[in-house]
Amino acid sequence: CICHLEIVPYKMRETSFAVLIPINPAPPFSYHSSHNISPPPHKTTTMATNWATELFGPKILTKPKTTGLPTESRFGGKSSKKLVALYFSASWCPPCKGFSPMLLDFYNSCKDDLDIVFISSDRDEKSFSDYYQKLMPFLATMPAFNSEEARQQHIKMADTFQIKGIPTVIVLDAKTGNFV
């Protein structure tokens, strides 16, 4: 399976850069809900803390094998970041392994304006930790294998953004949670 990318120009402040969007991603998540109900539209809330906590859950990880920190503390009104990119990926996915280094280069070129949140489809702690620690200075949601609550949060995100495969990157406004 080859990952094709669409390069979309984007301008932030005085810096222009390209957003890499995978096309023809890998097969769907194994934990994705199997019912045929249309996903709900992305909800917009008025406060940054509300959208981030609602989307990611109460905790966000800054490194593997930790209990995380409160989502509100990272995505509160004081954040200087302009964008939040949601990166749906997994260590077992060959297209993801090819795309992650490109995303890391992109992140390093604009990390003052961008947070990336890794949303893992890994099935165990070792796979998740090795992939996250080796390649990603990003934030991460609690992995779906961690608890039923984390699994349901992942299903909700996949349904909300109509994720059909990985790798997938969704870009949101950091203050409002709206699509960019």
Disulfide bonds with the S-S distance in Angstrom:
none
